Amino acid sequence: MSDHFDIAIIGAGPGGYVCAIRAAHNGLKVAVIDERPAFGGTCLNVGCIPSKALLHVSERFHEAAHDFAAMGIACEPRIDIAAMQAFKDKVVEANTKGIAYLFRKNGVTGYHGKGRVSAPGTVEVTADDGAVTTLKARHIVIATGAEPATLKGVKIDEKTILSSTGALALDEAPKHLAVIGAGVIGLELGSVWRRLGADVTVIEYLDRILPGMDAELAKTLHRELKKQGLAFRLASRVEKAAAKGRKATLTVSPAGGGEKETIEAEKVLVAIGRVPRTRGLGLADIGIATDEKGRIVVNERFETNIAGIYAIGDVIPGPMLAHKASEDGVALADLLAGKVATIDHELIPAVVYTAPEAAAVGRTEEELKAAGVEYARGSFAFLANGRARAMNLSAGFVKLLADARSDRLLGAHVLGPMAGELIHEIAALMAFGGAAEDLARITHAHPTLSEALREAALAISAKAIHS
């Protein structure tokens, strides 16, 4: 059996499903193929959405147990892990069903099965029962996302040694959780299980957490997480981890060389990053070029070296973020419809959903120094923000970076309550070439957390009022 489409998209995550819906809006006939039983990709099924549900529950539980009394609320909360997981699953189900509904609403044809590019213009879909459907399409889009990176000497079994998928599905808080990697996933999930009662040790090869983010922000967040009870072993290498029974033993040594030691943990989370998910797609068979990191090489129109075959999201260079993949998908759908589309990767915000949250857009101080750019900085602590104090969430700060001559904003780094929401005001301003003075002259309602943004801008263009 063969079906014909304008576009066939392999992968129904935030890149693929957004590309499909936008292409349908543009009047194109679209097919989407995904091997999961529910559309939405890693993000909706076992990534962004379920992790945020667990973060939300664990933060509210911690608040009730440790912070409510100081605000006059007396209670003795208990956590029901099974009910928490049921809540998470309900959230996931609602979101994935929403994608299926949007496909039906917009006339997108969905296929469940493994997609493989057998030739330019042809995709084979193999269902779980072995049945094969052949799709013909003028354009083929690879949007299969990424999967957890593995570590030599550490075998993930999803029982004792876990990927992020296994760490989202635990039926109880482990007595001791060892987290390999102090990046976004490790810190978020480590925070969840620490709040729910686990002793958590984060082991990181580098001498800092959150590599790539602003160093001052990372240092301050490190201090806040230590206050919450997370233990850190920085500049440390995990050489191997062996599971035996209900425990794992890790062999750890200094990153620069030195004496080895062992650490025992009930569970181990491997969170050292993610790699492009391209296995089984048949890309090498038809000669699609990849780089040294396994990413698909594309031009400015997302086209590979094979005409008519495109790639977006985590399988190509750029930040591995769901919203970046979605923007890729929108841009490609418009380009294939003959429209003009561009993306500025400098203006893609990044958020870490710890407590406090960390968010950034644009350049870091380290990047500006390395590039020899003269800049001015302004910062403001949430400790001096009335709304943050009233919420009992005053840890963190706002830091803005602007060109020393033009005053144009070059970067923003926010650590504090709702940082992931606050960062978008800066992103919008930067998209229009805005200056620190522009932000300082915008009236912000009082009392709001966003006043801290204005105060940081005032610290550059004039002088902050409240510090």
Buried (B, 14 or more C-beta within 10 A) or exposed (E): EEBEBBBBBBBBBBBBBBBBBBBBBBEBBBBBBBBBEBBBBBBBBBBBBBBBBBBBBBBEBBBBBEEBEEEEEEEEEEBEBEEBBEBBEEBBEEBBEBBBEBBEEBBBBBBBBBBBBBBBBBBBBBEEEEEEBEBBBBBBBBBBBBBBEEBEEBBBEEEBBBBBBBBBBBEBBBEBBBBBBBBBBBBBBBBBBBBBBBBBBBBBBBEBBBBEBBBBBBEBBBEBBEEBEBBBBBBBBBEBBBBEEEBBBBBBBEBEEEEEEEBEBBBBBBBBBBBBBBEEBBBEEBEBEBEEEEBBBBEEEBBBEBEEBBBBBBBBBBEBBBBBBBBBBBBBBBBBBEEEBEBEEEBBBBBBBBBBBBBBBBBBBEBBEEEEBEBBBBBBBBBBBBBBEEBEBBBBBBBBBBBBEEBBBBBBBBBBBBBBBBBEBBBEBBEEEBBBBBBBEEEBEEBBBBBBBBBBBBBBBEEBEEB
